[in-house]
Amino acid sequence: MLMKSISGFFTFCLAALLIASPSWSAPSEKDFIVALPENIVWKDAGKGVKIAVVYGDPSKAGQYVIRAHFPPGVMSSPHFHAEDRHVTVIQGTWFAGKDESWDPTATQPLRAGSYMFHPAGGVHYDGAGEEGAIVQIVGMGPSKTTFLFPKEGDFGKPRKLN
């Protein structure tokens, strides 16, 4: 069975391989896929936050892997996801809050190598402290995010809302 979706990065790589090797065929579920850091395509998500799809397509059914880069001092506003998510901190320290307060003093700092499970429907907010952070998120799509305070925007400088 062919992969249902390939990110822009993989599409580019596949096209390059097709040109270089006419006998090449599309990868199957049993093929290895490698994403080197310098080749990952980051897209702006607002307020300096960048998102990269490493594998799959979060908008469609099936497994996906994304990375999120939070610049110093920026956090997501309180929200929840329709699906379970597995988060690993790759770089920096990521601060996670497990309620709707958006209070940076109520977060738990998670340094590189840390893991956090986000249950479906679990309200949270998260982001970077003074040094910025990169996290990798794995889930099963389709992914849906619901922000509790839409007027606040998806990302910003955290502050206590209650």
N, C-alpha and C positions, 0 to 999 in steps of 0.2 A: 504494500500500500504506500503510495507516495505521500510525502508530507503535505499537509493541507495548506500551509502558508510558509513563506520564507521572507525574512525581513529584507529591506532594501540593500543591506550589506551583502547578504547571501545572493540576492538577485544579481548584483554587480559581479560577484565572484563567479557565479555560475555562467554568466555571459562571457566573462574573460576566459574561463576554462573551455567553453564551447568553441570560441574562436581559436584558442591555442591547440585544441585537440578535437578534431572532427568526430572521432569515435567515442567521445565522452557522452555519458547519459546522466539524467537527473538523479540525485541521491534518493535512496530508499530509506525506510526506517532503520535498516541495519547498517547504513553508512555512517562513518564518523564525520562530524562537523567540527571545525576548529574556528574559533573567533579570536584573533589576536587583538590585544587592547588597542593598538594603533589603527586597526581597521574597523572598529566599532563606530557606527554612525549615531551621533547624539542629536536629539531634536529638542528645541526650546519648549518648555512646558509653562513658562512664565516665572517672573521674579528671580530669574537666574537659574532655576531648576532645569535640569536636562534629563531626558529619558532616552534610553536606547533599548530597542527590542533585540535581544540576543538570539532568541529561538521562538518559533511559533508566531501566533497572532493573538494578542489578548482579546481582541474583539470577536474571535471565533471559538467554536468548541475545540477543546484540546489543550494540551499542556503548553505553557508559555514561560519564557524566562526574560525578564526585563532588568535593566539596571537604572537606578535613579541617582543623580548627582545633585546634592544639596549644597549651595554655596554657604559660606559662613553666616550664621544667624538666621537662616530662613527655614521655616517649618511649614508643613502642610497644615491647613486649618482642620478642625475636628471633622472626621468622616468615618465611613465604614464601607466595606466591600461586600458584594453578594457572595463571594467565594472565599474559601480558606486561602491563606497566603503564607509562604515560608520566606522569611527575610534573613539574609546573611550580610553582615557588615563587612565590606571589602576594604575600605580605606577610611581613616579618620575615626571620629567618635560620633555616633548617631544617638540622638536623644528621643526616647519614645514615651509618650503619655498614653494612659489607658482609660481616658474618660473624655468628656466634652469641654473641659475647662480651658484648654489651650494655654495653660499656665506653665511656662518653661521651668519653674522651680519644682513642679510635680512630675518631671520626666525622669526616666531611668537612663543613665548614660551607658551605651553599649559600644565598646571599643572594637577595632578590627578583629575579625574572627568570631564575633558573637553571633548568635542565632536567636530569632524570635518568631514564634508562631502567632499569626493573626487569625482568629476564628472568624468565619463568615458572620457578618452582622456586628462584630466587635468594634465599638466606637474607639477611635484613637486619633492621635496627631503625632507627627514625628518630623525630624529634620536634623540640621547640623548646629553645632555650637560654633566656637570661634575659629575652628580649623576647616570646616566643611566636611562632607562625608559622601561616600558612595556605598550604596546597598544593592544587593541582587535579590530580586523577588521572583519566586516560582509559584505558579498557581495553575488552575484549570479554568480555561475560558468557557463561555464568554465572561470577561471581567466587567464589573460595573462598580463605580465609585459614587457614593452619595455623600455630598458635603452638607453638614448640619446648618451652617450659616452662610448661604450662598452670597449674601451681600458682602461678606468679608473677603471673598475670593478664595481660590484654591490654595494659594501659598502666600506667606507674608511673615512679618516679624511677630513672633508669638507674644501673647499677653493674656492675662486672666480675663475671661469673658463673663464669668459668673460672679 
